[in-house]
Amino acid sequence: MRVQQILGQKGNDGVITMKPGTSVAEAVALLSGKRIGAVIISDGGAPRGILSERDIVRELGRRGAKCLDDHVETMMTKDLITCAPDDDAHDVLTKMTEGRFRHMPVIEGGEMVGLISIGDVVKARLAELSMERDALEGMVRGF
C-alpha cells in the first residue's frame, strides 16, 4: 500500500497547523480540543517543524508549567522526517518505529499534502492483511 492510498482513506480534513510565535499553552489547548497528537508549525509554506504531545510532556517534566509560556518553535522538532505520496506504507512504518515518532508529514513538490500517523499506517496494514487472509481462505475453500 502507498501513502497516497492512506491519505485517501483518511479523507481531506486538512492538516492542523499553527504559526511560529504561538504559545505552547495555545498548542496544548488545540491538541486537546481537536483530540490530536501533533500539530505542524508553519507560516503558510512548507512545514518548519512539528510539535507533539511527547515534546510538550518532555519539557513539562523537565521544566514544569513555565514552559507553557514558550513559543512553539522553541519546543518543536525542526528536523522533520517526511515521506512522499508514492512511498510504501511498510517503509514509512519502519521509519516511524525506528525513529520512535508517530506523525509524518507527506511532502510532494516541496509542499505538504498531508500528515499520517502511525495509527493510520497500522490501520491500513491491518485492512490489507484482512483482505489477504480472505483471499487465501477463498482459495483454500475453492471459491
N, C-alpha and C positions, 0 to 999 in steps of 0.2 A: 504494500500500500504506500502511496505517496502522500506527502504533506498536504498537497492541494486537495486530495480527497478528504482528509481530516478537516481541513478548513471548510470544505463544502458541507460536511455533515454537521459542523457547529452552527451553521447559519452565519448571517452577516450582521451581528450586533455591533460591530466595530470594536476597536481596541481602546480601552480606557487609558487616557494619558493625563499627565499633569505637567505644568510648566516649571522649569527651574525657578527657584525662588519661593516656591510653595513650602509652607511649613510641614514638618513631619507629622505634626498633630492633624493637619488637614488631610494628609495622606492616610493616616490611621482611620479617620472618620470615613473617608472614601472606601477604603478596603473593607471596613466593617459594614458600611451601608450597602455596598454592592455585593458583598459576600464573595470577594475575590482575593487571591493570594499575592498578587503583584500588580504594579502599575508601571507603565512606561513613562519615562521622563523625556519630554520632547518639547521643543519650541516651535513645532509645526512641521519641521523637516524630518530628517532621519532621526531615529531614537538616539538620545545622548546617554541613556542608561536605563536601568530597571531597579525599582525599589520593591523588595519583597517583605513579607511578614518576618521572615528569618532575619533579614538585615535589621529590621526595627527591634526585634526581640534581642538580638545580639547586643545592640547598643544600649537598650534598656537595662540589660543585665550588667553591662559594664559601667554605665554612667548614671543610670536612674532616669527619672522622668524629665530631667532638664534637657535631655536630647530631643524631646518633642518640639522644642522651640527652634531647632536647627532647620536649615533648608534641605529639601530632599536631595539635592545634588551632593551634599556632604556625606550622605549615607548610602547613596545608590551604588550599584555595581556598574562601573564605567566600561569595562572591557567585556562587551557583550559577545556571547557565543550565539550565532544565528544559524538559521537554515534557509533553504530556498524551497519554493513550492514543489520542485521536481525531486527533492531529496527523499530517500527511502525512510519510512517511519521507523524501521528497525534501527537504522543508523542514528536517527535522532534520539531514540530511546536509549541507545548505548551511550551517546554523548551526555545525556541528562543524568543517567545513572552514574557514570564515571565521574562527572563533574559535580555531582551532588547538588543539582539545582532542578527546579520544577517548571520553569517557564522559559520559552524560547521564542524570540521574535522571528517572524518569517519575512525575509527581505527579497525583493525582486527589483532589479534595475536601480538599486540604491534606495528604494522606498520600502517602507514597512507595509506589508499587505495583510498581516495577521499576527496573531500570537497563539501559540499552542502550549498546552500544559502537559505534564506527564500523564495526568488523568485522561486527557483527550487521546493520547497515543495508546495508552493501555486499553481504553475502551474500544478503540478501532482495532487493535490487535486481537482482543477477545472476540469481537464480531467476526473477524477474519478466521480465527480458529474454529468458531462455531460453524461457519459455512463450510470449512474444510471437513470438519467432523461429519456434518450432514451429508456431504458429497460422498465421503468414504463409506458411511453407513448405507447409503443408497446403492453404491457399487457392490457392497458385500451382499445386500439383500436382493440384488438384481433389478433394482428399479431404474 
